[in-house]
Structures are given as structure tokens and as C-alpha cells.
Amino acid sequence: MFDYTSRPANIRKLNAVCKAFIAEIAPACERCENPDIHYYKVSANAGFGIHADEDFEIDMQYNYPSIANDLLCTKAFNRFVHDNWKYTRGFAGITLTILHEMGHWATYPHLSKRFDRVKALAKMYQENEKKNFSVYELQMYYMTHFEDERKATEWGMNWLADAQNRKTAKAFEKAFFKCWKGEE
């Protein structure tokens, strides 16, 4: 398994690779024009951010260790994706995460007016108090009962359903890990 806690060897190249991949995804997401990618390091947490929507001033921040498959919530997300979309097996967490997050931008305008994230969180915590969810069960509840999370994941995995998009994603992963390891 890849060690996301190490420091990327070529940060500028890594950011360029991420930006190029997101630019490949952006045409499918009408709200993502000219995304800006930047590397950040806050104490021990390193990652990258994406700013892709000028109207809503949304920034997504990715902490590389949180994308690693050693966190229970990440394991749950990856398992959920792999179980529901068989063609996603073999793709790295970084790819699935980026696709899911881009899905938030793509699907945001299509959320029902009734969806209220604050109320959904309150309900999730009430259910957790009654049922004492495991971390996996809590993550599954979050991914399946929150309209925005469910739609974002579906959008991202539907993008990956296209054979050409899977080739693009595999090329991204190859370049991403080479940059990290300093092989380029």
C-alpha cells in the first residue's frame, strides 16, 4: 500500500498532474471552469486544494493521509464504491476522492430544495445514539442517507464508467505516483 504520509518528491509536477486530471473531468461538470490546484502544508498535514467554482467560492482541501486506505472512514468509502461499481476496483483512493468531490460541484444545483445538511447531520447523530454505529456503519449512513454525498459519489463513479475515462484515470494515477516518488 502506498505511503501517503511521506512528502511528495516533486510538488510542482504533482500539482500539474492533478490539475490536468481535474481539467479532464471538468467538461463533464458544467460548474467547474479553469480549476486552480495548489499544494499546502499545515503542520504535519500535507495535501492539495482545488478551487473550481468562482460563484460559490468553494475550496476542497485534501489531506493526503486521510485519502490513504488505513482510515476506517476511507476504507468504508472505498469498499462502498468498489461494491457498488465493480469497474472501480483497482483505482486508487486519490482518484475516487477527486471524482467524488468533483461530483459535489456537478450535482449541487440538482439537489432537492428539501435537503438540509444540518438536519441530516442531527438525524445521523440521533440514529447513532440509538444504534451505536461502528465507524463503518456511520460512514455508510453518511454516504447513503445524505443526498449530496450519494449524488456526488454516483456522479463520480458514473464518470468512471466510460472506458476512455478509466484510461484517463489510470494515466493520472501512474503520473501521480511517479511524481510523488520522484521517478520523473
CYANA upper distance limits for C-alpha pairs under 8 A (distance plus 0.5 A):
  2 PHE  CA     68 ALA  CA      8.09
  3 ASP  CA     68 ALA  CA      7.98
  4 TYR  CA     64 TYR  CA      6.00
  4 TYR  CA     65 PRO  CA      5.71
  4 TYR  CA     67 ILE  CA      8.23
  4 TYR  CA     68 ALA  CA      6.60
  5 THR  CA     64 TYR  CA      7.39
  5 THR  CA     65 PRO  CA      5.99
  7 ARG  CA     46 ALA  CA      8.29
  7 ARG  CA    180 TRP  CA      7.92
  8 PRO  CA     14 LEU  CA      8.19
  8 PRO  CA    179 CYS  CA      7.51
  8 PRO  CA    180 TRP  CA      4.69
  8 PRO  CA    181 LYS  CA      7.04
  8 PRO  CA    182 GLY  CA      8.05
  9 ALA  CA    179 CYS  CA      6.81
  9 ALA  CA    180 TRP  CA      5.49
  9 ALA  CA    181 LYS  CA      6.11
  9 ALA  CA    182 GLY  CA      5.25
 10 ASN  CA     14 LEU  CA      6.52
 10 ASN  CA    179 CYS  CA      5.94
 10 ASN  CA    180 TRP  CA      6.64
 10 ASN  CA    181 LYS  CA      8.41
 10 ASN  CA    182 GLY  CA      6.54
 11 ILE  CA     15 ASN  CA      6.59
 11 ILE  CA     39 TYR  CA      7.57
 11 ILE  CA    179 CYS  CA      8.01
 11 ILE  CA    180 TRP  CA      8.02
 12 ARG  CA     16 ALA  CA      6.76
 13 LYS  CA     17 VAL  CA      6.67
 13 LYS  CA    179 CYS  CA      6.85
 14 LEU  CA     18 CYS  CA      6.76
 14 LEU  CA    175 ALA  CA      8.50
 14 LEU  CA    176 PHE  CA      6.47
 14 LEU  CA    179 CYS  CA      5.96
 14 LEU  CA    180 TRP  CA      7.27
 15 ASN  CA     19 LYS  CA      6.50
 15 ASN  CA     37 ILE  CA      6.71
 15 ASN  CA     38 HIS  CA      6.89
 15 ASN  CA     39 TYR  CA      7.13
 15 ASN  CA     48 PHE  CA      8.15
 16 ALA  CA     20 ALA  CA      6.55
 16 ALA  CA     37 ILE  CA      8.29
 17 VAL  CA     21 PHE  CA      6.77
 17 VAL  CA    172 PHE  CA      7.29
 17 VAL  CA    175 ALA  CA      7.21
 17 VAL  CA    176 PHE  CA      6.76
 18 CYS  CA     22 ILE  CA      6.68
 18 CYS  CA     37 ILE  CA      7.74
 18 CYS  CA    172 PHE  CA      7.99
 18 CYS  CA    176 PHE  CA      7.78
 19 LYS  CA     23 ALA  CA      6.51
 19 LYS  CA     35 PRO  CA      7.61
 19 LYS  CA     36 ASP  CA      7.55
 19 LYS  CA     37 ILE  CA      6.20
 20 ALA  CA     24 GLU  CA      6.84
 21 PHE  CA     25 ILE  CA      7.04
 21 PHE  CA    168 THR  CA      8.14
 21 PHE  CA    169 ALA  CA      7.91
 21 PHE  CA    172 PHE  CA      6.64
 22 ILE  CA     26 ALA  CA      6.43
 22 ILE  CA     35 PRO  CA      7.77
 22 ILE  CA     98 ILE  CA      8.34
 23 ALA  CA     27 PRO  CA      7.83
 23 ALA  CA     34 ASN  CA      7.64
 23 ALA  CA     35 PRO  CA      7.47
 24 GLU  CA    168 THR  CA      8.42
 25 ILE  CA     29 CYS  CA      7.43
 25 ILE  CA     99 LEU  CA      8.45
 25 ILE  CA    102 MET  CA      8.30
 26 ALA  CA     30 GLU  CA      7.57
 26 ALA  CA     31 ARG  CA      8.39
 26 ALA  CA     32 CYS  CA      5.82
 26 ALA  CA     33 GLU  CA      7.18
 26 ALA  CA     34 ASN  CA      8.49
 26 ALA  CA     35 PRO  CA      8.44
 26 ALA  CA    102 MET  CA      8.35
 27 PRO  CA     32 CYS  CA      7.96
 27 PRO  CA     33 GLU  CA      8.47
 28 ALA  CA    106 ALA  CA      8.35
 28 ALA  CA    159 TRP  CA      8.43
 29 CYS  CA    102 MET  CA      7.86
 29 CYS  CA    103 GLY  CA      8.10
 29 CYS  CA    105 TRP  CA      7.49
 29 CYS  CA    106 ALA  CA      5.27
 30 GLU  CA    106 ALA  CA      7.02
 31 ARG  CA     52 ALA  CA      8.25
 31 ARG  CA     53 ASP  CA      6.82
 31 ARG  CA    105 TRP  CA      6.83
 31 ARG  CA    106 ALA  CA      6.83
 32 CYS  CA     52 ALA  CA      5.54
 32 CYS  CA     53 ASP  CA      6.11
 32 CYS  CA    105 TRP  CA      7.58
 32 CYS  CA    106 ALA  CA      8.30
 33 GLU  CA     52 ALA  CA      6.72
 33 GLU  CA     53 ASP  CA      7.31
 34 ASN  CA     52 ALA  CA      7.06
 35 PRO  CA     50 ILE  CA      7.09
 35 PRO  CA     51 HIS  CA      6.10
 35 PRO  CA     52 ALA  CA      4.59
 35 PRO  CA     53 ASP  CA      7.88
 36 ASP  CA     50 ILE  CA      6.17
 36 ASP  CA     51 HIS  CA      5.58
 36 ASP  CA     52 ALA  CA      6.69
 37 ILE  CA     48 PHE  CA      7.38
 37 ILE  CA     49 GLY  CA      6.23
 37 ILE  CA     50 ILE  CA      5.26
 37 ILE  CA     51 HIS  CA      7.09
 38 HIS  CA     48 PHE  CA      5.98
 38 HIS  CA     49 GLY  CA      5.85
 38 HIS  CA     50 ILE  CA      7.21
 39 TYR  CA     46 ALA  CA      8.13
 39 TYR  CA     47 GLY  CA      6.45
 39 TYR  CA     48 PHE  CA      4.72
 39 TYR  CA     49 GLY  CA      6.87
 40 TYR  CA     46 ALA  CA      6.29
 40 TYR  CA     47 GLY  CA      6.11
 40 TYR  CA     48 PHE  CA      6.04
 40 TYR  CA     49 GLY  CA      7.70
 41 LYS  CA     45 ASN  CA      6.27
 41 LYS  CA     46 ALA  CA      4.76
 41 LYS  CA     47 GLY  CA      7.00
 42 VAL  CA     46 ALA  CA      6.72
 45 ASN  CA     63 ASN  CA      6.61
 45 ASN  CA     64 TYR  CA      7.99
 45 ASN  CA     65 PRO  CA      8.06
 46 ALA  CA     63 ASN  CA      6.14
 46 ALA  CA     64 TYR  CA      6.65
 46 ALA  CA     65 PRO  CA      8.45
 47 GLY  CA     61 GLN  CA      7.64
 47 GLY  CA     62 TYR  CA      5.62
 47 GLY  CA     63 ASN  CA      4.85
 47 GLY  CA     64 TYR  CA      5.45
 48 PHE  CA     61 GLN  CA      6.43
 48 PHE  CA     62 TYR  CA      5.79
 48 PHE  CA     63 ASN  CA      7.41
 48 PHE  CA     64 TYR  CA      8.36
 49 GLY  CA     59 ASP  CA      7.03
 49 GLY  CA     60 MET  CA      5.80
 49 GLY  CA     61 GLN  CA      4.74
 49 GLY  CA     62 TYR  CA      6.43
 50 ILE  CA     59 ASP  CA      6.12
 50 ILE  CA     60 MET  CA      5.66
 50 ILE  CA     61 GLN  CA      7.11
 51 HIS  CA     57 GLU  CA      8.00
 51 HIS  CA     58 ILE  CA      6.64
 51 HIS  CA     59 ASP  CA      5.15
 51 HIS  CA     60 MET  CA      7.07
 52 ALA  CA     58 ILE  CA      7.60
 52 ALA  CA     59 ASP  CA      7.80
 53 ASP  CA     57 GLU  CA      6.48
 53 ASP  CA     58 ILE  CA      6.62
 53 ASP  CA    105 TRP  CA      8.35
 54 GLU  CA     58 ILE  CA      8.11
 60 MET  CA    101 GLU  CA      8.12
 62 TYR  CA     66 SER  CA      8.09
 62 TYR  CA     67 ILE  CA      8.08
 63 ASN  CA     67 ILE  CA      7.30
 64 TYR  CA     68 ALA  CA      7.20
 66 SER  CA     71 LEU  CA      7.15
 66 SER  CA     74 THR  CA      7.64
 67 ILE  CA     71 LEU  CA      8.48
 67 ILE  CA     74 THR  CA      6.99
 67 ILE  CA     93 GLY  CA      6.38
 67 ILE  CA     94 ILE  CA      6.61
 67 ILE  CA     97 THR  CA      7.86
 68 ALA  CA     74 THR  CA      7.57
 68 ALA  CA     93 GLY  CA      7.20
 69 ASN  CA     74 THR  CA      6.09
 69 ASN  CA     75 LYS  CA      5.84
 69 ASN  CA     78 ASN  CA      8.30
 69 ASN  CA     93 GLY  CA      7.51
 70 ASP  CA     74 THR  CA      7.63
 70 ASP  CA     75 LYS  CA      7.22
 71 LEU  CA     75 LYS  CA      6.65
 72 LEU  CA     76 ALA  CA      6.61
 72 LEU  CA    135 VAL  CA      6.95
 72 LEU  CA    136 TYR  CA      6.97
 73 CYS  CA     77 PHE  CA      6.67
 73 CYS  CA    135 VAL  CA      7.03
 73 CYS  CA    136 TYR  CA      6.75
 73 CYS  CA    139 GLN  CA      6.35
 74 THR  CA     78 ASN  CA      6.56
 74 THR  CA     93 GLY  CA      8.46
 75 LYS  CA     79 ARG  CA      6.43
 75 LYS  CA    136 TYR  CA      8.50
 76 ALA  CA     80 PHE  CA      6.46
 76 ALA  CA    136 TYR  CA      5.94
 76 ALA  CA    139 GLN  CA      6.92
 76 ALA  CA    140 MET  CA      7.39
 77 PHE  CA     81 VAL  CA      6.69
 77 PHE  CA    139 GLN  CA      7.69
 77 PHE  CA    140 MET  CA      8.04
 77 PHE  CA    143 MET  CA      8.32
 78 ASN  CA     82 HIS  CA      6.52
 78 ASN  CA     93 GLY  CA      7.33
 78 ASN  CA     96 LEU  CA      8.19
 79 ARG  CA     83 ASP  CA      6.39
 80 PHE  CA     84 ASN  CA      6.65
 80 PHE  CA    140 MET  CA      8.03
 81 VAL  CA     85 TRP  CA      6.26
 81 VAL  CA     86 LYS  CA      8.42
 81 VAL  CA     88 THR  CA      7.51
 81 VAL  CA    153 THR  CA      8.44
 81 VAL  CA    157 MET  CA      8.27
 82 HIS  CA     86 LYS  CA      5.93
 82 HIS  CA     87 TYR  CA      8.03
 82 HIS  CA     88 THR  CA      6.10
 82 HIS  CA     89 ARG  CA      5.91
 85 TRP  CA     89 ARG  CA      8.40
 85 TRP  CA    157 MET  CA      7.53
 87 TYR  CA    161 ALA  CA      7.49
 88 THR  CA    157 MET  CA      7.97
 88 THR  CA    160 LEU  CA      7.88
 91 PHE  CA     95 THR  CA      7.11
 91 PHE  CA     96 LEU  CA      7.61
 91 PHE  CA    170 LYS  CA      7.93
 92 ALA  CA     96 LEU  CA      7.12
 92 ALA  CA    173 GLU  CA      7.76
 93 GLY  CA     97 THR  CA      6.39
 94 ILE  CA     98 ILE  CA      6.67
 95 THR  CA     99 LEU  CA      6.71
 95 THR  CA    169 ALA  CA      7.40
 95 THR  CA    173 GLU  CA      7.72
 96 LEU  CA    100 HIS  CA      6.59
 96 LEU  CA    156 GLY  CA      7.93
 96 LEU  CA    157 MET  CA      8.18
 97 THR  CA    101 GLU  CA      6.65
 98 ILE  CA    102 MET  CA      6.57
 99 LEU  CA    103 GLY  CA      6.58
 99 LEU  CA    153 THR  CA      7.96
 99 LEU  CA    155 TRP  CA      8.32
 99 LEU  CA    156 GLY  CA      4.90
 99 LEU  CA    157 MET  CA      7.56
 99 LEU  CA    159 TRP  CA      8.32
100 HIS  CA    104 HIS  CA      7.20
100 HIS  CA    152 ALA  CA      5.74
100 HIS  CA    153 THR  CA      5.23
100 HIS  CA    154 GLU  CA      8.30
100 HIS  CA    155 TRP  CA      7.69
100 HIS  CA    156 GLY  CA      5.43
100 HIS  CA    157 MET  CA      8.02
101 GLU  CA    105 TRP  CA      7.65
101 GLU  CA    152 ALA  CA      7.17
101 GLU  CA    153 THR  CA      8.42
101 GLU  CA    156 GLY  CA      8.31
102 MET  CA    106 ALA  CA      6.91
102 MET  CA    152 ALA  CA      7.82
102 MET  CA    156 GLY  CA      7.44
103 GLY  CA    107 THR  CA      6.43
103 GLY  CA    151 LYS  CA      7.66
103 GLY  CA    152 ALA  CA      4.47
103 GLY  CA    153 THR  CA      6.87
103 GLY  CA    154 GLU  CA      8.13
103 GLY  CA    155 TRP  CA      5.65
103 GLY  CA    156 GLY  CA      5.75
104 HIS  CA    108 TYR  CA      6.20
104 HIS  CA    148 ASP  CA      7.31
104 HIS  CA    149 GLU  CA      7.92
104 HIS  CA    151 LYS  CA      7.99
104 HIS  CA    152 ALA  CA      5.19
105 TRP  CA    109 PRO  CA      8.43
105 TRP  CA    152 ALA  CA      8.42
106 ALA  CA    152 ALA  CA      8.03
106 ALA  CA    155 TRP  CA      8.03
107 THR  CA    111 LEU  CA      7.10
107 THR  CA    148 ASP  CA      7.97
107 THR  CA    151 LYS  CA      6.96
107 THR  CA    152 ALA  CA      6.78
107 THR  CA    155 TRP  CA      7.93
108 TYR  CA    148 ASP  CA      7.62
111 LEU  CA    115 PHE  CA      7.40
111 LEU  CA    147 GLU  CA      7.65
111 LEU  CA    148 ASP  CA      7.23
115 PHE  CA    120 ALA  CA      8.37
115 PHE  CA    147 GLU  CA      7.45
116 ASP  CA    120 ALA  CA      6.66
117 ARG  CA    121 LEU  CA      6.55
117 ARG  CA    146 PHE  CA      7.98
118 VAL  CA    122 ALA  CA      6.75
119 LYS  CA    123 LYS  CA      6.64
120 ALA  CA    124 MET  CA      6.63
120 ALA  CA    145 HIS  CA      8.40
120 ALA  CA    146 PHE  CA      7.18
121 LEU  CA    125 TYR  CA      6.74
122 ALA  CA    126 GLN  CA      6.73
123 LYS  CA    127 GLU  CA      6.66
124 MET  CA    128 ASN  CA      6.59
124 MET  CA    138 LEU  CA      8.48
124 MET  CA    141 TYR  CA      7.88
124 MET  CA    142 TYR  CA      7.93
125 TYR  CA    129 GLU  CA      6.70
126 GLN  CA    130 LYS  CA      6.99
127 GLU  CA    131 LYS  CA      6.51
127 GLU  CA    132 ASN  CA      8.29
128 ASN  CA    132 ASN  CA      5.39
128 ASN  CA    133 PHE  CA      5.89
128 ASN  CA    138 LEU  CA      7.80
129 GLU  CA    133 PHE  CA      8.49
133 PHE  CA    137 GLU  CA      5.82
133 PHE  CA    138 LEU  CA      6.02
134 SER  CA    138 LEU  CA      6.59
135 VAL  CA    139 GLN  CA      6.66
136 TYR  CA    140 MET  CA      6.62
137 GLU  CA    141 TYR  CA      6.57
138 LEU  CA    142 TYR  CA      6.70
139 GLN  CA    143 MET  CA      6.66
140 MET  CA    144 THR  CA      6.55
141 TYR  CA    145 HIS  CA      6.04
141 TYR  CA    146 PHE  CA      8.28
142 TYR  CA    146 PHE  CA      6.18
142 TYR  CA    149 GLU  CA      7.81
143 MET  CA    149 GLU  CA      5.88
143 MET  CA    150 ARG  CA      5.96
144 THR  CA    149 GLU  CA      7.81
144 THR  CA    150 ARG  CA      6.06
145 HIS  CA    150 ARG  CA      7.81
146 PHE  CA    150 ARG  CA      6.61
147 GLU  CA    151 LYS  CA      6.51
148 ASP  CA    152 ALA  CA      6.52
149 GLU  CA    153 THR  CA      6.69
150 ARG  CA    154 GLU  CA      6.68
151 LYS  CA    155 TRP  CA      6.50
152 ALA  CA    156 GLY  CA      6.74
153 THR  CA    157 MET  CA      6.59
154 GLU  CA    158 ASN  CA      6.37
155 TRP  CA    159 TRP  CA      6.73
156 GLY  CA    160 LEU  CA      6.99
157 MET  CA    161 ALA  CA      6.79
158 ASN  CA    162 ASP  CA      7.92
159 TRP  CA    165 ASN  CA      7.31
160 LEU  CA    165 ASN  CA      6.06
160 LEU  CA    166 ARG  CA      5.96
160 LEU  CA    169 ALA  CA      8.31
161 ALA  CA    165 ASN  CA      7.80
161 ALA  CA    166 ARG  CA      7.59
162 ASP  CA    166 ARG  CA      6.86
163 ALA  CA    167 LYS  CA      6.97
164 GLN  CA    168 THR  CA      6.81
165 ASN  CA    169 ALA  CA      6.61
166 ARG  CA    170 LYS  CA      6.64
167 LYS  CA    171 ALA  CA      6.65
168 THR  CA    172 PHE  CA      6.70
169 ALA  CA    173 GLU  CA      6.76
170 LYS  CA    174 LYS  CA      6.71
171 ALA  CA    175 ALA  CA      6.76
172 PHE  CA    176 PHE  CA      6.37
173 GLU  CA    177 PHE  CA      6.62
174 LYS  CA    178 LYS  CA      6.73
175 ALA  CA    179 CYS  CA      6.67
176 PHE  CA    180 TRP  CA      6.82
177 PHE  CA    181 LYS  CA      6.65
178 LYS  CA    182 GLY  CA      6.45
178 LYS  CA    183 GLU  CA      5.47
178 LYS  CA    184 GLU  CA      6.55
179 CYS  CA    183 GLU  CA      6.68
179 CYS  CA    184 GLU  CA      6.46
